């Protein structure tokens, strides 16, 4: 897979039709039972509000670097105002979203204490959007599709995704040769006719197929092809929880894509991550197969977090198995990666050097450094930096080849190339828990020591392999071959 295509995400614009809502969380503690009724009394400590429903698709799209435009009706109420405001804060184009006095903005409120949910209550009126809104979309369809690269339909069965709204977008998308990816709801898929694909989970798939969930793999393929033929889909993408996902079309048959092994903490919102990542991958020009692999990788990151989490291009690259590319990141990327790692309680170790000719002394240093924490980040002087420090005849090995060599070392987790003479600015971004230097630096001024120690970290001096250095190796080669 070409992970460079993820860099295209920031150039993409996604049109999202769906049921947008708010997820509210009331978090507190319980110390007594109410004297009025046999129910616990929650002492409220914290309240949170997040975009929910199709709004979580937006959260994922924005986190992945793309921009979005939404199609939806919400209430002309305080919650609707807040929803639109949050969308605008994320840079979402809300020009074609209506706030209607006859609508009620959907709100789902969860009350919990000590990680246990006690109650959820929903505020909603489920009904189809007004015909006037459909007419409005049809009249403005050219503007609605301006600059759009892909369409996502996120159906939660709350009334925004009707046959009229869905078909208005699907017809125009087909005219413009724009893919339409549908996260479906219910058992009637007629309104999705002509879309590129639908992404039901296994339960939803069995519901629309009209069969039980104990299907053989062959039966899954057969039923999927029937659905594709019935509503003119190019293919069907079935998400299957711990089994990953299955891509089915009449010609290629069924292809299975297993999940990426990772600790599962919370599966909430993983489906939104899948459809968002898959859609952006398709819009970026990836094959369906690579898009499935990427969506699986993104979902594996999200389920390792708590709540309706999202992931980023940087996290996906870092978590990939693509050796050099997964380890070599920019200074901006490492800042975000470290932020996420620290939230998980990981101890960050940093060391740096030129590593012009990698030798046993370097390996020993990396082994010692890794032993001092959970994640080892190595800063590499760029070619320009080395020339300034060591002269025009250096480096012997280019920065990308040096990075490629170090990427093959299992004890190194991330590599960052820096252009300055010292890694001071890079260290200020990373703020490692441990800054590792060789014992030959003891008693000297160490770049970054001040900022590391001021943030509660420490500098650790490690043993060096006597007589081993790049300069000595170069000198020995000169003597041997002069």
C-alpha positions in Angstrom: 0.0 0.0 0.0 1.2 3.5 -0.8 0.8 5.4 2.4 1.8 8.6 0.7 -1.7 8.8 -0.6 -2.9 9.6 2.9 -1.3 13.0 2.3 -4.0 13.6 -0.3 -6.7 13.6 2.4 -6.1 17.2 3.3 -7.1 18.2 -0.3 -10.4 16.3 -0.2 -13.9 17.6 0.4 -16.7 15.2 1.5 -20.4 15.7 1.2 -22.2 14.1 4.1 -26.0 13.5 4.2 -27.2 12.1 7.5 -28.8 12.4 10.9 -26.8 14.8 12.9 -27.3 14.8 16.7 -25.7 15.7 20.0 -24.3 13.2 22.5 -24.4 14.7 26.0 -22.6 13.1 29.0 -23.3 13.8 32.6 -20.6 12.3 34.8 -20.6 12.2 38.6 -20.4 10.1 41.7 -22.9 8.2 43.8 -22.9 8.2 47.6 -26.5 7.7 48.6 -29.9 6.5 47.5 -32.7 9.1 47.1 -35.3 9.3 49.9 -37.9 10.0 47.3 -37.5 6.7 45.3 -35.2 3.7 45.3 -32.8 5.3 42.8 -29.1 6.5 43.2 -28.4 10.2 43.6 -25.8 11.4 41.2 -23.6 14.2 42.4 -22.6 15.8 39.0 -18.9 16.6 38.5 -18.7 17.1 34.8 -20.8 17.6 31.6 -19.6 17.0 28.1 -21.2 17.6 24.7 -20.0 15.9 21.5 -21.3 15.7 17.9 -23.1 12.4 17.5 -24.8 10.3 14.8 -23.5 11.5 11.4 -21.7 14.1 13.4 -19.2 11.5 14.4 -18.5 10.9 10.8 -17.6 14.6 10.5 -15.4 14.2 13.6 -13.5 11.5 11.8 -13.3 13.3 8.4 -11.9 16.4 10.1 -9.4 14.4 12.2 -8.1 12.8 9.1 -7.4 16.2 7.6 -10.2 16.5 5.0 -13.0 19.1 4.9 -16.8 18.4 4.8 -20.1 19.9 3.7 -23.3 18.6 5.4 -26.8 18.0 4.2 -29.4 17.8 7.0 -32.3 19.3 8.9 -32.0 20.0 12.6 -34.2 21.9 15.0 -34.3 25.7 15.2 -33.5 25.4 18.9 -30.6 25.9 21.3 -29.2 22.4 20.6 -29.5 23.0 16.9 -27.7 26.3 17.2 -24.9 24.6 19.2 -24.6 21.8 16.7 -24.2 24.2 13.8 -21.7 26.3 15.8 -19.6 23.2 16.6 -19.6 22.3 12.9 -18.5 25.7 11.9 -15.7 25.6 14.5 -14.4 22.5 12.7 -14.5 24.3 9.3 -17.5 22.4 8.1 -19.6 24.0 5.3 -23.1 24.2 6.8 -24.7 26.4 4.1 -27.0 23.7 3.0 -28.1 22.5 6.4 -31.6 23.8 7.5 -32.7 24.7 10.9 -36.5 24.0 11.0 -38.9 25.1 13.6 -40.9 21.9 13.0 -37.8 19.8 13.8 -36.3 18.8 17.2 -32.6 18.5 17.3 -31.8 15.0 18.4 -30.0 14.8 21.8 -28.9 11.6 23.5 -27.9 12.1 27.2 -26.0 9.5 29.2 -25.6 9.7 33.0 -22.8 7.7 34.5 -20.7 7.4 37.6 -17.4 5.4 38.2 -17.5 4.3 34.6 -21.0 2.8 34.9 -23.8 4.2 32.8 -27.0 4.5 35.0 -29.3 6.1 32.5 -29.7 7.2 28.9 -32.5 9.4 27.8 -33.2 10.6 24.2 -34.9 13.8 23.0 -36.1 13.3 19.4 -39.0 13.4 17.0 -38.5 10.8 14.3 -40.1 12.0 11.0 -39.1 12.5 7.4 -37.7 15.9 6.4 -40.1 18.3 4.8 -40.6 18.1 1.0 -39.5 21.8 0.9 -36.0 20.8 1.9 -35.8 18.2 -0.9 -37.0 20.9 -3.4 -34.3 23.2 -2.0 -31.6 20.6 -2.6 -32.8 19.9 -6.1 -32.8 23.6 -6.9 -29.2 24.1 -5.5 -27.7 20.8 -6.5 -24.9 22.3 -8.6 -23.7 24.4 -5.6 -24.2 21.5 -3.3 -21.7 19.4 -5.4 -19.2 22.2 -6.0 -15.7 20.8 -5.2 -17.0 17.5 -3.8 -14.7 14.4 -4.2 -16.9 11.8 -2.5 -20.4 11.4 -0.9 -21.1 9.7 2.4 -24.7 8.9 3.4 -24.8 8.2 7.2 -28.3 6.9 7.9 -29.4 6.6 11.5 -33.1 6.1 10.7 -34.1 9.5 12.1 -35.6 11.0 8.9 -33.0 12.9 7.1 -32.1 10.1 4.7 -35.3 9.5 2.8 -35.7 8.1 -0.7 -36.0 11.6 -2.0 -32.9 13.1 -0.3 -30.7 10.0 -1.0 -31.7 9.7 -4.6 -31.3 13.4 -5.3 -27.6 13.1 -4.2 -27.0 9.6 -5.8 -28.3 10.7 -9.2 -26.1 13.8 -9.3 -23.1 11.9 -8.0 -23.5 9.3 -10.8 -23.7 12.1 -13.4 -20.4 13.6 -12.0 -18.8 10.1 -11.5 -18.4 10.7 -7.8 -18.5 7.7 -5.5 -21.3 7.3 -2.9 -20.6 5.3 0.2 -23.6 4.4 2.4 -23.8 3.4 6.0 -27.3 2.0 5.9 -30.1 1.5 8.4 -33.1 -0.8 8.4 -34.1 -3.5 6.0 -35.3 -1.5 3.0 -32.3 -0.5 0.9 -34.3 0.8 -2.1 -33.5 4.4 -1.2 -29.8 3.6 -1.7 -30.3 2.3 -5.3 -27.4 3.3 -7.5 -24.9 4.0 -4.8 -21.3 2.8 -5.1 -21.5 0.6 -2.0 -23.2 0.0 1.3 -21.3 -0.8 4.5 -23.7 -2.8 6.8 -22.5 -4.6 9.8 -23.1 -8.4 10.0 -26.4 -7.9 11.9 -27.7 -5.3 9.4 -26.6 -7.5 6.5 -28.5 -10.5 7.8 -31.6 -8.3 8.4 -31.6 -6.9 4.8 -30.8 -10.4 3.4 -33.7 -11.8 5.4 -31.7 -14.7 7.0 -30.2 -15.7 10.3 -26.7 -14.8 11.4 -25.3 -18.3 11.2 -24.4 -18.1 7.5 -21.5 -19.9 5.9 -18.9 -17.8 4.1 -20.3 -19.0 0.7 -23.8 -17.9 1.8 -22.5 -14.5 2.8 -21.1 -14.1 -0.7 -24.2 -15.3 -2.4 -26.5 -13.0 -0.4 -24.2 -10.0 -0.9 -24.3 -10.4 -4.6 -28.1 -10.6 -4.5 -28.3 -7.3 -2.7 -25.9 -5.7 -5.2 -28.0 -6.8 -8.1 -31.3 -5.8 -6.5 -30.3 -2.1 -5.8 -27.5 -1.7 -8.5 -24.5 -1.4 -6.1 -21.0 -1.9 -7.6 -20.1 -4.0 -4.5 -21.0 -4.6 -0.9 -18.7 -4.0 2.1 -19.8 -6.0 5.2 -18.1 -5.0 8.5 -17.8 -8.1 10.7 -16.4 -6.9 14.1 -13.5 -9.1 15.2 -13.5 -10.8 11.8 -12.7 -7.6 10.0 -14.6 -6.9 6.8 -15.7 -8.7 3.6 -15.7 -7.0 0.2 -18.1 -8.7 -2.2 -18.9 -8.2 -5.9 -20.2 -10.5 -8.6 -17.0 -10.7 -10.6 -14.3 -10.9 -7.9 -16.4 -12.8 -5.4 -15.7 -12.3 -1.6 -12.4 -10.9 -0.3 -11.8 -11.0 3.4 -9.7 -8.4 5.3 -8.9 -9.4 8.9 -8.8 -7.0 11.8 -5.4 -5.5 12.9 -4.5 -7.1 16.2 -4.7 -4.5 19.0 -6.1 -4.2 22.5 -9.8 -3.4 22.4 -10.9 -0.8 24.9 -14.1 0.6 23.4 -15.8 -0.1 20.1 -18.0 3.0 20.2 -17.9 4.9 16.9 -15.6 2.4 15.1 -18.2 2.1 12.3 -18.0 5.8 11.7 -14.2 5.6 11.5 -14.4 2.8 9.0 -16.7 4.6 6.6 -14.8 7.9 6.9 -11.4 6.3 6.3 -12.6 4.0 3.6 -14.3 6.9 1.7 -11.3 9.2 1.9 -9.0 6.4 0.7 -11.3 5.8 -2.3 -11.4 9.5 -3.1 -7.6 9.6 -2.8 -7.3 7.0 -5.6 -6.6 3.9 -3.5 -7.9 0.6 -4.6 -10.9 -0.9 -2.8 -8.6 -3.5 -1.3 -6.1 -1.0 0.0 -9.0 1.1 1.3 -10.3 -1.8 3.3 -6.8 -2.5 4.8 -6.5 1.2 5.7 -10.0 1.3 7.2 -9.2 -1.7 9.3 -6.0 -0.1 10.5 -7.8 3.1 11.5 -10.5 1.2 13.3 -7.9 -0.8 15.3 -6.5 2.5 16.6 -9.9 3.9 17.5 -11.0 0.8 19.5 -7.9 1.1 21.6 -9.2 4.4 22.9 -12.1 5.3 25.1 -15.4 6.7 23.8 -16.3 7.8 20.3 -12.6 8.5 19.4 -11.0 9.4 16.1 -7.6 8.9 14.5 -5.3 10.9 12.3 -3.2 10.3 9.2 -0.1 10.5 11.5 -1.4 7.8 13.8 -2.3 5.5 10.9 1.2 5.9 9.4 2.8 5.3 12.8 0.7 2.2 13.4 1.3 0.7 10.0 3.7 -2.1 9.4 5.4 -0.3 6.6 8.8 -0.2 8.2 10.6 3.0 7.1 7.4 5.0 6.5 5.8 4.0 9.8 8.8 5.2 11.8 10.1 8.2 9.9 7.8 11.2 10.8 8.0 15.0 10.7 8.5 17.1 13.8 4.9 18.2 13.6 3.7 14.6 13.4 5.9 13.4 16.3 4.4 16.2 18.5 0.9 14.8 18.0 2.0 11.2 18.3 3.8 11.9 21.6 0.7 13.7 22.9 -1.3 10.6 22.3 1.3 8.3 23.8 1.6 10.3 26.9 -2.2 10.1 27.4 -1.7 6.4 27.5 0.9 6.7 30.2 3.8 5.8 27.9 7.4 6.9 29.1 9.1 8.7 26.2 12.9 8.4 25.6 14.8 10.6 23.2 18.3 10.4 21.8 20.0 11.9 18.7 23.0 11.8 16.5 24.3 11.8 12.9 24.6 8.0 12.6 26.5 8.5 9.4 28.0 5.0 9.4 25.9 2.9 11.7 28.1 0.6 13.9 27.9 -1.6 17.0 28.4 1.4 19.3 25.2 2.9 17.9 23.3 -0.4 18.4 24.5 -0.6 22.0 23.3 3.0 22.6 19.9 2.3 21.2 19.5 -0.8 23.3 20.4 1.1 26.5 18.2 4.0 25.6 15.1 1.8 24.9 15.6 0.1 28.3 14.9 3.4 30.0 11.3 3.8 28.8 8.4 2.5 26.6 8.9 4.5 23.4 12.3 5.4 21.8 12.4 8.4 19.5 15.6 9.1 17.6 16.5 12.4 16.1 18.8 12.4 13.0 20.8 15.3 11.8 19.9 16.2 8.2 22.5 16.2 5.5 22.7 20.0 5.6 23.2 19.9 9.4 26.0 17.4 9.2 27.8 19.4 6.5 27.8 22.5 8.8 29.0 20.5 11.8 31.5 18.1 10.2 32.5 19.7 6.8 31.7 19.4 3.1 32.9 15.8 2.8 30.2 14.5 5.2 27.8 12.8 5.4 28.9 9.6 3.7 25.4 8.3 3.8 22.4 10.4 2.9 19.7 11.2 5.4 17.0 9.0 3.8 19.4 6.0 3.6 20.4 6.6 7.3 16.7 6.7 8.2 16.1 3.5 6.2 18.9 1.7 8.1 17.7 2.8 11.5 14.0 2.0 10.6 15.1 -1.7 10.5 16.1 -1.7 14.2 13.3 -3.0 16.4 14.2 -1.0 19.5 13.6 2.3 17.6 9.9 3.4 17.5 10.1 6.7 15.7 12.7 8.7 13.7 12.7 12.4 13.1 15.2 14.3 10.8 16.0 17.8 12.0 17.9 20.6 10.2 19.3 22.6 13.1 22.8 22.0 14.5 21.2 20.7 17.7 17.9 19.0 18.5 16.8 21.8 21.0 13.6 22.8 19.1 12.7 19.1 18.5 13.1 18.3 22.1 10.9 21.3 23.0 8.2 19.7 20.9 8.6 16.2 22.2 9.3 17.0 25.9 10.7 13.5 26.6 10.7 11.9 30.0 14.3 10.8 29.5 16.9 12.5 27.3 19.8 10.0 26.6 23.4 11.0 25.8 26.7 9.2 25.9 28.9 9.4 29.0 31.3 11.6 27.0 28.7 14.4 27.4 28.8 14.4 31.2 29.7 17.8 32.6 29.0 19.5 29.3 26.1 21.6 28.1 23.5 19.2 26.6 21.0 20.6 24.1 17.5 20.3 25.5 18.5 19.5 29.1 17.0 22.7 30.4 13.6 22.1 28.9 13.5 18.4 29.8 14.3 18.9 33.4 12.0 21.9 33.8 9.1 19.6 32.7 10.0 16.9 35.2 12.2 14.8 32.9 15.8 13.8 33.3 19.0 13.4 31.4 20.6 9.9 31.4 24.2 9.3 30.4 24.9 5.8 29.0 28.1 3.8 28.4 29.8 3.9 25.0 31.7 1.2 23.1 35.3 2.1 23.5 37.1 3.1 20.2 34.0 2.9 18.1 33.0 6.0 16.1 32.2 7.0 12.6 35.3 9.2 12.4 37.5 6.3 13.5 35.9 3.9 10.9 36.4 6.5 8.1 40.0 7.0 9.1 40.7 3.2 9.2 39.2 2.8 5.6 41.4 5.7 4.4 44.5 4.0 5.8 43.6 0.6 4.3 42.8 1.8 0.8 45.1 4.8 0.3 
